[in-house]
Amino acid sequence: MIDNRDAEPLTYRIIGREVGRDPEHLERRFSAECGVTLHAYLRDVRLRRAYALARSGKKIESLPGTVGFRSKGGFFRAFRSMFGCTPGAIASTSGS
């Protein structure tokens, strides 16, 4: 469910409502099972999707909103931190 809706704002409360679970229980289980918080998991999923989109030729300016980041600055900092380069560098090396 999370991977298919990663661009949407998701919280334990929203997910809990959909799956019929208490948000606090969900938070404990998610962290125990995945080893990271929902926020960290979503950030990684979104950044990996942005990487794939940059390689496919998607306009760099539209990436933050497309993958669910509200802040362009936050997106570009997180992208550089995770991949060691900018989305533009990924796009240019993929021949797009």
C-alpha positions as CSV (number, residue, x, y, z in Angstrom):
1,M,0.0,0.0,0.0
2,I,2.7,2.4,1.0
3,D,4.8,1.8,-2.2
4,N,1.8,2.4,-4.4
5,R,0.8,5.7,-2.7
6,D,4.2,7.1,-1.8
7,A,3.6,10.5,-3.4
8,E,0.6,11.1,-1.1
9,P,1.0,12.4,2.5
10,L,0.9,9.3,4.6
11,T,0.9,9.0,8.4
12,Y,0.4,6.2,10.8
13,R,-3.1,7.6,11.4
14,I,-4.1,7.5,7.7
15,I,-2.7,4.1,7.2
16,G,-4.2,2.8,10.5
17,R,-7.7,4.1,9.4
18,E,-7.4,2.2,6.1
19,V,-6.2,-1.1,7.6
20,G,-8.2,-1.0,10.7
21,R,-5.4,-0.7,13.2
22,D,-4.5,1.7,16.0
23,P,-1.8,4.2,14.8
24,E,0.4,3.7,17.9
25,H,0.3,-0.1,17.4
26,L,1.1,0.4,13.7
27,E,4.0,2.7,14.5
28,R,5.6,0.1,16.9
29,R,5.1,-2.8,14.5
30,F,6.4,-0.9,11.5
31,S,9.5,0.2,13.3
32,A,10.1,-3.3,14.7
33,E,9.5,-5.0,11.4
34,C,11.3,-2.5,9.1
35,G,13.9,-1.1,11.4
36,V,13.1,2.4,10.4
37,T,10.3,4.9,10.9
38,L,7.5,5.4,8.3
39,H,9.0,8.8,7.6
40,A,12.4,7.4,6.8
41,Y,10.9,4.6,4.7
42,L,8.8,7.0,2.7
43,R,11.8,9.3,2.1
44,D,13.9,6.4,0.7
45,V,11.0,5.1,-1.5
46,R,10.4,8.6,-2.8
47,L,14.1,9.3,-3.5
48,R,14.6,6.0,-5.3
49,R,11.5,6.8,-7.5
50,A,13.0,10.3,-8.2
51,Y,16.3,8.6,-9.2
52,A,14.4,6.4,-11.7
53,L,12.4,9.3,-13.0
54,A,15.6,11.4,-13.5
55,R,17.2,8.6,-15.4
56,S,14.1,8.3,-17.6
57,G,14.2,12.0,-18.6
58,K,11.5,13.5,-16.3
59,K,12.0,17.2,-15.9
60,I,14.1,17.8,-12.8
61,E,12.1,20.8,-11.6
62,S,9.0,18.6,-11.3
63,L,10.6,15.7,-9.4
64,P,10.0,17.0,-5.8
65,G,6.2,17.3,-6.2
66,T,5.9,14.2,-8.4
67,V,7.4,12.0,-5.7
68,G,5.7,13.7,-2.7
69,F,8.2,16.2,-1.3
70,R,6.7,19.4,-0.2
71,S,10.0,21.3,-0.1
72,K,12.2,21.5,-3.2
73,G,15.2,22.4,-1.0
74,G,14.6,19.5,1.3
75,F,14.2,17.2,-1.7
76,F,17.5,18.2,-3.3
77,R,19.4,18.0,0.0
78,A,18.0,14.5,0.6
79,F,18.7,13.4,-2.9
80,R,22.3,14.6,-2.7
81,S,22.8,12.9,0.7
82,M,21.4,9.6,-0.5
83,F,23.0,9.4,-4.0
84,G,26.0,11.7,-3.7
85,C,25.0,13.9,-6.7
86,T,22.1,15.9,-8.0
87,P,19.2,14.7,-10.1
88,G,20.5,16.7,-13.0
89,A,23.8,14.8,-12.8
90,I,21.8,11.5,-13.0
91,A,19.8,12.8,-16.0
92,S,22.9,13.9,-17.8
93,T,24.7,10.6,-17.4
94,S,21.7,8.6,-18.6
95,G,21.9,10.3,-22.0
96,S,18.5,12.2,-21.5
